[in-house]
């Protein structure tokens, strides 16, 4: 496995894969784009891979996020940049790896759909994920003992298939509305359930599945059958978050800000259950701000539980809760000082700085996005 990194990477990527425009990256998220080469028969495949890292040298636990398949030619699909989820994982100390699979976006090769064989489809896609991970775990910044694999839609299906490979260091799977819709194939819904069972027979990992009732790709009967057959086949222990209707289309939960209060608390509990050592370790740093693990010390929206602050601070907290910008943070101090910030660059640091204008340097975060992170001393 080889990779091209460093100065001029964007131009090298564009030139190698036939695109003249440089690749845009987000410096705040330490975003970089690499071309990772998969050995594949006579012709190697270049896989466009986006990597996001916390500040520092690591080693960081790894979160792989697998993309879905948009309608039309996969070649014209944009590079996947799931920044809402990236921020969630980076705040918890993870480096995030987002591979574009063969035939998608600027990755070389052709998309392999496997016709109506949905089980083979997922297994083929999973080989690209494996190739990228083989490169990533060899890097000094990567903690190869702590890996979580996430996917949305076709990426969720790829994630379930990848779980059957028994890749070292993978602790759990996260499936957001995973599947492959193939209306042209006879009994495609039943085929999904059968293929899910096929993956499960070789899987020993815990997983969490997110599905909604008004999913435009997979109706409840379809995803419930997939889940039931997967668990029945005995592959690990899967848990289902069936969240009912969501907006105009439950399939979009993972990609929208309004979906965050649904999936983030459930995923945080799942991660704590499968990675207790990480939860007990020193808190990760976001920018210059240490961040404790999410806590259940109080209900997020119950302002009466806010320690130290008075009436003005509680009113400000309600304003913070109503703010739609993400990421956002609310900080407090023992002398009753408070401050918050939302959106922009390093809102966690800004929230603490705003609080410390009268907080005598003792301000700490109380809430970040939809999670309470306050720990009593």
N, C-alpha and C positions, 0 to 999 in steps of 0.2 A: 504494500500500500504506500502510495506517495501523495504528497500534498504540495501546493504552491501557496506560500504565505508571504507577508511582509509588504514593504513599500511597493507600490505599483501592482498590487494584487488585483484591484478592481479592473485596471486596464488589461492585465494579463488574462483575466477571466473573460472579459468582453472580446478580446482579440481571439483567444483560443476557441471560443464557442460561437464566433461570428457576430458578436454584437459590438457596435461602435461606441455606445454610451457607457461611461463608467458606472459602477454600482454604488448607489447611495447607502450609507450606513449611519447608525445612530451612535454617536460617541458616548452619550450618557449611559447607554446599555453596553458599552464596550463591544459593540457589534462588529464582526468581521465576516468576510465571505471567503471561503476556501474551495478549491477544486480538489476533491479526493478521488483518486483513481481506483476503480474496482477491476481486478483481473477477471476477464470474462472471455474465455475461449481465445480466438485469434485476435480479437479486437477489444482492448480495454475500454471501460466506460468511465467517463468523467462525471462525477456527481457534485453538482453545485450544493454547497453546504454552508448554512449560516450558523455562526457560533456567537453566543452572548455569554459574558462572564461577569461575576461580581468583581469589585476592586480587589487587588491583591494578587498573590501568586498561587494560591490554592495550597494543596489539592482540593478541588471542589467536587462534591457529588454531582452526578450527571442526570439531567432530565432531557430525554429525546422526545421531540414533538413531531409526529408524522402528519403530513398534510392530506387533505381530501382531493377529490378529482372534480374539477369544475366542468360544466358542459362544454362540448366542443373539443378541439384538438389540444391534447395535453401540452404540446410544444409551445402553445401561446399562453399557457397559464403562468401568472406572475410568480416570482419567488415568494414563498410563504414567509410572512413576518408576523407571527401571532403575539404582538407586543403586550397585550393584556396578560396573557398567560406567562410570557417571559418575565414580566415584572413580578408576578406572583412568585415564581420560582427563584429569581435572583434575590428577592427579599429574604428568602429562606436559605440562602447560601449556595444554591445550585448554579452550575453552569448549564446553559441550555444549547442543545444541538438540534438543528432543523435541517435534515437532508431533503433535497429534491430528488425523487427517485428517477430511474432511467426513463427517458422520453418526456419528462416534465421540465418546463421552463428552460433553463440553460444547461441542464444535464444532457449528455450525449446519449446515443442509442435511441431505441424506439420503445414506446409503451407496450408492454406485454399484457394483454387482457385475458389470455387463457380461454377465450370463447366463453362457453357457459359453465366452465369448471371453476366455481367461485372459490373452492378450497385451494386449488392450484394458484389462482390469481393472488390470493393473500400470501402464499408461501413464496412466490416469485418476488413480490414487492418486498417481503421481509429480508430477502438476500441483500438488497441495497442497504437496508438499515444495518445489517450485520457488517457489511463492508465499511461503512462509515464508523461504526463503533470500534471496529478493529483498529482503525487509525487513532481515534480519539483516546482510547484507554492507554495508548502508548505514550501520551503526552504528559509532561511533568505536572501540568496543572489539573489533571483529571484524577479523581478518586475512583479507581476501577472496581472498588468493592461496594459502591453505593450508586446504583443506577435505577432510574425509574423511566418507563417507556409509556408515552402518552400518544393518543391519536384521535383525530376527528374525522367522522364519515369514512371515506375509503382509507384514511390513515388509522382510524380505530380498528378497522378490519385487518390492516397490516400489522397493527400492534398485537392483536390476538394471535395472528399467525406467528409473529416473531416470538411470542411467549412460549410457543411449543418447541423452540430451538434449545432451550435450557442454557441460554447465554450466561457465562459467569458474571457474578456481581449484580445481576438484575434482581431487584427486590419486589417489584410489583408492576402491574399493568393498569392503565387508565384508558377507558374506552368511552369516547363521546360520540354517541349516535353512529356507531360503526356498522359497516355493511357495504355491499355492492348491489346496487339496483340494476337489474338486467331484465327489463320488461319483454325483450325479444326472446328470452329463454323460457321454455316450458317449466312450470313449477319452480320458478326462481326463489320464491319465498321459502318453500320447503327445503330447497337446496342450501339456503343460508343456514337454516337450523342444523342440517346434517353436517355442513362444513364446520360450524362452530363446535359441534361434538367431536369432529375429527381433530381440531386443534386442541381441545381440552384433554384428549386422551394422552397427549404428550406434554401437558403443562402441569407444573407443580407450583405455580406462583399465585398469590392472591391478586384479585383484580376488582376494580370498581367500575360499574357501567352506568352511564347517564343517558336516559331516553325520556322523551316527552310524548304526550298523546297526539298532538297535532304536528307530528314530524311529517314533512312532505315527501320524504323518501321511504320511510319504514313505518307502517301502521303498528299500533300496539300489539295486535295478534302476532305480527312478524317478529318484533324484537323480544316479546315475551317467550315465544317458542325458541328463539336463539338462546336466550338466557337459560331457559329450563333445560334444553338439551346440553348446553355447555356444562352446567352443574351436574346434570345426571351422569355425564360421561366421566365425572370424577376428577377433572383437571383443576387442582387448587380449590380455593374457595372464592367464588365470585359474589359480590354484593351489588344489588341493583338500587339505583336512585331513580325512581319513577316520579318525575316532578310534575306530571299533568300537562296542562296547556301552557305554552309560553309564547307570548307575542303572536305574530302572524305565522311563525314556523318554529317549532321546537328544535328543528335541525340546526338552527343558528345560535343556540344557547352559548356555546363555547366562544363564539367570536364577538359577542356583544357585551357592552358594559352592564346592561340590565340583567344579564345572566350570571354575573359574578356573585351576587349574594346567594344564589342557589348552589353553584358548584364549588365555590371556594371553601366554605366551612366544612362541607362533606369531604372534600379532598384533603383538607388539613388534618382531619381526624384519621383518614385512611393512612396518610403519610406517617403520622405519629404512631400508628399501630404497627407499621411494618419497618419503621426506621427509628426505634426508640433511642438508640445511641446518638443519632443526630439531634434528636430533640433534647437530649441531656447535655450535649456538647456546648461549648462556648457559643453565644449567639453570633450570627453572621453580621457583617457590617455593610450597610448600604450607604455609599458615599462616606461620610464621616460619622454616621449614626449607628451605634449598636442596636440591633433589633432582637428582642426576645421572641420566643416562640408564641404562637397564638394561645390565649388562655381562656378558660371558661369561668373566670372569677366573677363575671357579671354579664348580664344580657346587654348586648351592644347598644340597644336603643333605650335602655333604662338609665336616663341621666341622673336619677336619684342615687345611683351607686358610684357616681364620680367622687373619688376622694379629694379632699383639700379644697376644691374650688367652691366659690359662692354662687349666688343667683346669676350674676353676669356670665360667669364661666359656663354654667349649665345651659343658659340661653345660647351662648356661642357654640356649645356642643351640638345643640339641635340644628343650628345653621350648618355646622360641619356635616352632620348626618344627611342633610338634604342636598348637599353639594354633589353634583354628578361627576365632577372631574376625578379621574384616577391617574396615578396614585394620589392619595391624600393622607394626611396624618394630623392627629390632635395630641398636643403635649401638655403636661401639667407639672407643677412644682409644689413642694410642701408648704410654701408660704401663700398658696392660693393663686399664684400666677398661672396663666394658661396662654396657649397660642396654637394656631393651626395653619395649614397651607394645603393647597390642592392644585394638581397639574403642574406643568412647567418642569424645570430641572431641580432635582433633589428636594422634593417637597417635605421629606422626612427631616432633613437637616434644617430647612426653613421653618418648619413647625417648632422645632426645638429652639431655634434662634429667636423666633418671635416671642416664644414663652420666656426666654431668658432675658428679655429686655427689662423685666422686673423679677425674674425668677432666681437671681443670685447664682446663676450657673448650675442650678440643681434640677433643671427641667428634664423630664423623661417622657417618652412616648406612652400615651394611653391607648390610642387606637390607630390602626393603619387600615385604610379601606374599610372592609366589613369585618375586621377581626380586632378584638381587644388583645393588646400585647403587654398590658401593664402587669408587673409583678410587684407585690408588696415587699418591702424590705424589713 
